[in-house]
């Protein structure tokens, strides 16, 4: 009996070694973690805006290979920026409910793995964008660096981080245009301006809904007045940005990139955005913030699709 007891750790070790590995489960968990690392859903919306901007701006027949290269390059660069963002914020992500399950925050992924993945993604992604022209590669690099190393640390310093972050957030459409046109054009600048302004109502609605989470992690994203969040100021900024989108949506028509149909649709979509922003400004509350947030999800993609479909027609 004593010999059996002494041998039991060995027997147990052998049993563990002989147990079949759950490869499928491990692989599935790793895939899930990488989806979270690159922020898959957000990443795909970025790629969508860049690809549709390319389709609107390109002259002549669309090259499907170029479209795939743009999508893949944009996906990898955005994924790298999101991965670096999580590397820098892993300690703060643990403090927020919506980010606590991210792979770095939860400890399921090592920092070295995330950094190495970001390095490979950025190298390959920027190389793919460089196949178009220097402008596209430069803007992709600028978006990556400004998002990861300027906007990310600024979030803990000042509400101005929202404006700073809106710059790389608006570059996907400009990148799509430079990939199609080979240079900076007024049309690219207009789409950049639209995506830049779109982000303020979008973010402030999310900022209202996640205010407690942001405070818990020490982010200084919401303006304060006498130690309290200045929701009136936030609502006014959201309203002003949405109103500015109405005249800006007219410019593609005058630049010859769209017709009457998209002109009207862009105006209606922007006016609807302003209505939701007005409601949020008049009464900052969960209901009005949710309405503004959900409307914001549709505004930019539907506006871009309107321009593209009008071009096809």
QUIUR-V368933 format. One record per residue. N is the residue number from 1. RES is the residue in one small letter. PHI is phi in degrees with one decimal (999 if undefined). PSI is psi in whole degrees, -180 to 180 (* if undefined). NEAR is the number of other ideal C-beta (glycine too) atoms within 12 Angstrom. Layout:
# QUIUR-V368933
n: (N & N)
res: (RES & RES)
phi: (PHI & PHI)
psi: (PSI & PSI)
near: (NEAR & NEAR)
This chain:
# QUIUR-V368933
n: (1 & 2 & 3 & 4 & 5 & 6 & 7 & 8 & 9 & 10 & 11 & 12 & 13 & 14 & 15 & 16 & 17 & 18 & 19 & 20 & 21 & 22 & 23 & 24 & 25 & 26 & 27 & 28 & 29 & 30 & 31 & 32 & 33 & 34 & 35 & 36 & 37 & 38 & 39 & 40 & 41 & 42 & 43 & 44 & 45 & 46 & 47 & 48 & 49 & 50 & 51 & 52 & 53 & 54 & 55 & 56 & 57 & 58 & 59 & 60 & 61 & 62 & 63 & 64 & 65 & 66 & 67 & 68 & 69 & 70 & 71 & 72 & 73 & 74 & 75 & 76 & 77 & 78 & 79 & 80 & 81 & 82 & 83 & 84 & 85 & 86 & 87 & 88 & 89 & 90 & 91 & 92 & 93 & 94 & 95 & 96 & 97 & 98 & 99 & 100 & 101 & 102 & 103 & 104 & 105 & 106 & 107 & 108 & 109 & 110 & 111 & 112 & 113 & 114 & 115 & 116 & 117 & 118 & 119 & 120 & 121 & 122 & 123 & 124 & 125 & 126 & 127 & 128 & 129 & 130 & 131 & 132 & 133 & 134 & 135 & 136 & 137 & 138 & 139 & 140 & 141 & 142 & 143 & 144 & 145 & 146 & 147 & 148 & 149 & 150 & 151 & 152 & 153 & 154 & 155 & 156 & 157 & 158 & 159 & 160 & 161 & 162 & 163 & 164 & 165 & 166 & 167 & 168 & 169 & 170 & 171 & 172 & 173 & 174 & 175 & 176 & 177 & 178 & 179 & 180 & 181 & 182 & 183 & 184 & 185 & 186 & 187 & 188 & 189 & 190 & 191 & 192 & 193 & 194 & 195 & 196 & 197 & 198 & 199 & 200 & 201 & 202 & 203 & 204 & 205 & 206 & 207 & 208 & 209 & 210 & 211 & 212 & 213 & 214 & 215 & 216 & 217 & 218 & 219 & 220 & 221 & 222 & 223 & 224 & 225 & 226 & 227 & 228 & 229 & 230 & 231 & 232 & 233 & 234 & 235 & 236 & 237 & 238 & 239 & 240 & 241 & 242 & 243 & 244 & 245 & 246 & 247 & 248 & 249 & 250 & 251 & 252 & 253 & 254 & 255 & 256 & 257 & 258 & 259 & 260 & 261 & 262 & 263 & 264 & 265 & 266 & 267 & 268 & 269 & 270 & 271 & 272 & 273 & 274 & 275 & 276 & 277 & 278 & 279 & 280 & 281 & 282 & 283 & 284 & 285 & 286 & 287 & 288 & 289 & 290 & 291 & 292 & 293 & 294 & 295 & 296 & 297 & 298 & 299 & 300 & 301 & 302 & 303 & 304 & 305 & 306 & 307 & 308 & 309 & 310 & 311 & 312 & 313)
res: (x & x & x & x & x & x & x & x & x & x & x & x & x & x & x & x & x & x & x & x & x & x & x & x & x & x & x & x & x & x & x & x & x & x & x & x & x & x & x & x & x & x & x & x & x & x & x & x & x & x & x & x & x & x & x & x & x & x & x & x & x & x & x & x & x & x & x & x & x & x & x & x & x & x & x & x & x & x & x & x & x & x & x & x & x & x & x & x & x & x & x & x & x & x & x & x & x & x & x & x & x & x & x & x & x & x & x & x & x & x & x & x & x & x & x & x & x & x & x & x & x & x & x & x & x & x & x & x & x & x & x & x & x & x & x & x & x & x & x & x & x & x & x & x & x & x & x & x & x & x & x & x & x & x & x & x & x & x & x & x & x & x & x & x & x & x & x & x & x & x & x & x & x & x & x & x & x & x & x & x & x & x & x & x & x & x & x & x & x & x & x & x & x & x & x & x & x & x & x & x & x & x & x & x & x & x & x & x & x & x & x & x & x & x & x & x & x & x & x & x & x & x & x & x & x & x & x & x & x & x & x & x & x & x & x & x & x & x & x & x & x & x & x & x & x & x & x & x & x & x & x & x & x & x & x & x & x & x & x & x & x & x & x & x & x & x & x & x & x & x & x & x & x & x & x & x & x & x & x & x & x & x & x & x & x & x & x & x & x & x & x & x & x & x & x & x & x & x & x & x & x & x & x & x & x & x & x & x & x & x & x & x & x)
phi: (999 & -62.4 & -62.2 & -65.5 & -65.3 & -67.2 & -82.7 & -58.6 & -61.3 & -66.0 & -60.5 & -64.1 & -64.3 & -62.7 & -63.0 & -64.8 & -68.6 & -82.2 & -67.0 & -64.8 & -73.4 & -87.0 & -64.6 & -62.2 & -66.7 & -64.4 & -63.5 & -62.0 & -66.1 & -66.5 & -60.8 & -60.7 & -65.0 & -71.3 & -61.7 & -69.8 & -64.1 & -89.9 & 52.2 & -51.7 & -64.1 & -62.8 & -59.8 & -66.0 & -68.6 & -64.2 & -62.1 & -58.2 & -64.9 & -68.9 & -66.6 & -67.1 & -60.6 & -61.0 & -63.2 & -72.5 & -82.6 & -67.7 & -102.4 & 85.2 & -69.5 & -84.3 & -87.4 & -62.1 & -66.0 & -62.1 & -64.5 & -66.4 & -62.3 & -61.9 & -63.3 & -68.4 & -62.0 & -64.1 & -62.0 & -69.0 & -65.8 & -64.7 & -61.2 & -64.4 & -62.4 & -67.4 & -66.1 & -64.7 & -57.6 & -74.4 & -62.6 & -73.2 & -112.7 & -58.8 & -70.0 & -83.1 & -60.3 & -64.2 & -85.7 & -109.6 & -60.9 & -75.1 & -119.6 & -62.9 & -92.2 & -63.4 & -59.4 & -76.0 & -63.1 & -83.7 & 87.1 & -76.6 & -129.7 & -78.2 & -59.6 & -61.0 & -66.3 & -66.6 & -65.3 & -63.0 & -63.2 & -62.1 & -63.0 & -64.3 & -62.9 & -67.3 & -63.1 & -69.9 & -62.2 & -67.9 & -62.5 & -66.6 & -65.4 & -67.7 & -65.2 & -81.1 & -174.0 & -61.3 & -59.8 & -63.9 & -66.0 & -63.5 & -65.8 & -63.8 & -65.1 & -62.8 & -62.7 & -62.7 & -67.5 & -68.3 & -70.6 & -75.9 & -112.3 & -116.6 & -62.4 & -58.3 & -69.9 & -67.1 & -60.3 & -96.2 & -114.3 & -155.5 & -62.3 & -61.7 & -59.2 & -63.7 & -67.1 & -62.4 & -68.6 & -69.8 & -70.6 & -63.0 & -67.1 & -98.6 & -72.5 & -53.8 & -66.7 & -67.5 & -62.8 & -60.8 & -69.5 & -67.8 & -63.9 & -83.3 & -107.1 & 79.4 & -160.4 & -77.0 & -128.0 & -63.8 & -64.5 & -60.6 & -64.9 & -63.5 & -64.4 & -59.8 & -62.6 & -65.3 & -69.6 & -64.3 & -68.5 & -55.0 & -70.2 & -69.4 & -61.3 & -60.1 & -71.5 & -66.3 & -67.1 & -67.8 & -61.6 & -68.4 & -68.7 & -108.1 & -57.4 & -62.7 & -62.6 & -62.9 & -64.2 & -60.3 & -90.7 & 84.2 & -81.2 & -102.9 & -92.2 & -98.7 & -58.1 & -116.0 & -140.1 & 56.2 & 79.1 & -121.7 & -61.5 & -88.5 & -67.6 & -63.8 & -66.2 & -62.7 & -63.6 & -65.5 & -65.1 & -63.3 & -65.2 & -61.3 & -65.8 & -67.8 & -65.5 & -66.6 & -70.1 & -65.2 & -68.3 & -65.5 & -69.9 & -81.6 & -59.8 & -56.5 & -65.6 & -72.0 & -86.0 & 85.0 & -102.2 & -150.4 & -117.2 & -65.4 & -61.5 & -70.2 & -59.9 & -68.4 & -63.5 & -62.2 & -65.9 & -65.2 & -63.4 & -68.1 & -64.2 & -62.4 & -60.1 & -65.6 & -62.5 & -66.7 & -67.4 & -62.0 & -61.5 & -66.5 & -65.0 & -69.3 & -145.5 & -63.7 & -155.9 & -58.1 & -63.5 & -70.9 & -67.1 & -63.5 & -60.2 & -65.2 & -63.5 & -65.8 & -65.9 & -62.5 & -61.1 & -95.8 & -58.1 & -67.0 & -62.1 & -69.3 & -66.7 & -63.0 & -63.2 & -62.3 & -62.1 & -68.8 & -64.5 & -66.0 & -65.0 & -65.8 & -74.8)
psi: (-42 & -41 & -38 & -40 & -40 & -32 & -13 & -39 & -38 & -45 & -41 & -41 & -42 & -40 & -39 & -39 & -35 & -14 & 131 & 138 & 141 & 75 & -43 & -40 & -42 & -43 & -44 & -40 & -39 & -42 & -43 & -42 & -39 & -31 & -42 & -37 & -42 & 0 & 67 & -51 & -44 & -42 & -44 & -33 & -35 & -47 & -41 & -48 & -37 & -43 & -44 & -38 & -40 & -46 & -35 & -41 & -27 & 142 & 135 & -161 & 145 & 130 & 111 & -31 & -43 & -38 & -41 & -42 & -44 & -46 & -45 & -43 & -45 & -40 & -44 & -42 & -43 & -41 & -40 & -43 & -42 & -37 & -44 & -37 & -43 & -31 & -46 & -24 & 13 & -37 & -31 & -32 & -31 & -23 & -13 & 139 & -43 & -14 & -3 & -25 & 6 & 151 & -37 & -42 & -37 & -12 & 7 & -19 & 139 & 150 & -40 & -38 & -42 & -42 & -44 & -42 & -43 & -39 & -47 & -43 & -43 & -42 & -48 & -43 & -47 & -35 & -39 & -43 & -32 & -18 & -22 & -62 & 166 & -35 & -46 & -42 & -42 & -46 & -37 & -43 & -44 & -41 & -44 & -51 & -44 & -35 & -49 & -39 & -4 & -58 & -46 & -52 & -28 & -22 & -25 & 4 & -47 & 150 & -16 & -15 & -30 & -44 & -42 & -44 & -23 & -19 & -59 & -28 & -23 & -5 & -24 & -43 & -38 & -38 & -43 & -40 & -43 & -33 & -35 & -35 & -16 & 2 & 170 & 130 & 165 & -33 & -43 & -41 & -39 & -46 & -37 & -45 & -38 & -46 & -31 & -51 & -36 & -32 & -25 & -52 & -38 & -51 & -40 & -31 & -42 & -39 & -36 & -46 & -31 & 21 & -46 & -39 & -45 & -41 & -40 & -35 & -3 & 20 & 135 & 58 & -28 & 127 & 145 & 150 & 117 & 39 & 5 & 150 & 133 & 76 & -29 & -42 & -42 & -46 & -38 & -41 & -40 & -42 & -45 & -42 & -41 & -38 & -37 & -22 & -22 & -56 & -31 & -33 & -13 & -29 & -39 & -32 & -45 & -22 & -4 & 18 & -3 & 172 & -165 & -37 & -51 & -29 & -47 & -45 & -42 & -39 & -42 & -44 & -42 & -39 & -40 & -40 & -42 & -36 & -46 & -36 & -38 & -44 & -41 & -39 & -44 & -36 & 86 & 112 & 167 & -41 & -48 & -34 & -41 & -43 & -45 & -42 & -48 & -37 & -38 & -32 & -32 & -22 & -56 & -50 & -39 & -35 & -46 & -42 & -36 & -44 & -43 & -47 & -34 & -37 & -41 & -35 & *)
near: (7 & 7 & 9 & 10 & 11 & 10 & 13 & 14 & 12 & 14 & 15 & 13 & 12 & 12 & 12 & 12 & 11 & 10 & 10 & 11 & 11 & 10 & 10 & 11 & 12 & 14 & 13 & 13 & 18 & 19 & 16 & 20 & 29 & 28 & 23 & 32 & 42 & 36 & 30 & 21 & 15 & 26 & 32 & 22 & 30 & 43 & 35 & 31 & 43 & 49 & 37 & 38 & 49 & 44 & 35 & 40 & 43 & 31 & 18 & 10 & 11 & 22 & 18 & 14 & 14 & 27 & 27 & 19 & 28 & 45 & 33 & 27 & 42 & 48 & 34 & 33 & 48 & 44 & 39 & 40 & 43 & 44 & 44 & 37 & 40 & 40 & 32 & 28 & 32 & 30 & 20 & 30 & 35 & 23 & 22 & 25 & 17 & 21 & 29 & 24 & 21 & 34 & 33 & 35 & 30 & 20 & 18 & 23 & 30 & 17 & 23 & 13 & 22 & 36 & 24 & 19 & 31 & 38 & 22 & 19 & 34 & 34 & 22 & 24 & 41 & 34 & 21 & 29 & 42 & 25 & 22 & 35 & 22 & 19 & 26 & 42 & 28 & 25 & 38 & 48 & 29 & 28 & 43 & 40 & 25 & 30 & 41 & 35 & 23 & 27 & 37 & 31 & 22 & 27 & 32 & 22 & 17 & 20 & 28 & 20 & 29 & 34 & 27 & 26 & 34 & 32 & 28 & 38 & 36 & 39 & 45 & 51 & 50 & 41 & 50 & 45 & 47 & 39 & 46 & 39 & 29 & 19 & 21 & 25 & 29 & 21 & 35 & 38 & 26 & 38 & 47 & 36 & 28 & 45 & 43 & 33 & 40 & 45 & 40 & 40 & 48 & 40 & 35 & 45 & 43 & 29 & 39 & 37 & 29 & 26 & 28 & 18 & 24 & 32 & 21 & 18 & 26 & 18 & 31 & 23 & 35 & 36 & 27 & 17 & 13 & 7 & 9 & 15 & 25 & 23 & 29 & 21 & 23 & 36 & 35 & 23 & 33 & 45 & 33 & 22 & 39 & 41 & 27 & 26 & 39 & 29 & 22 & 33 & 42 & 25 & 30 & 40 & 26 & 17 & 25 & 19 & 34 & 34 & 23 & 16 & 21 & 31 & 28 & 21 & 28 & 40 & 27 & 21 & 33 & 38 & 23 & 29 & 45 & 33 & 25 & 36 & 43 & 25 & 26 & 42 & 33 & 19 & 19 & 33 & 18 & 18 & 18 & 30 & 33 & 21 & 28 & 44 & 28 & 21 & 33 & 39 & 23 & 22 & 42 & 39 & 29 & 27 & 44 & 41 & 27 & 35 & 44 & 35 & 20 & 25 & 29 & 17 & 12)
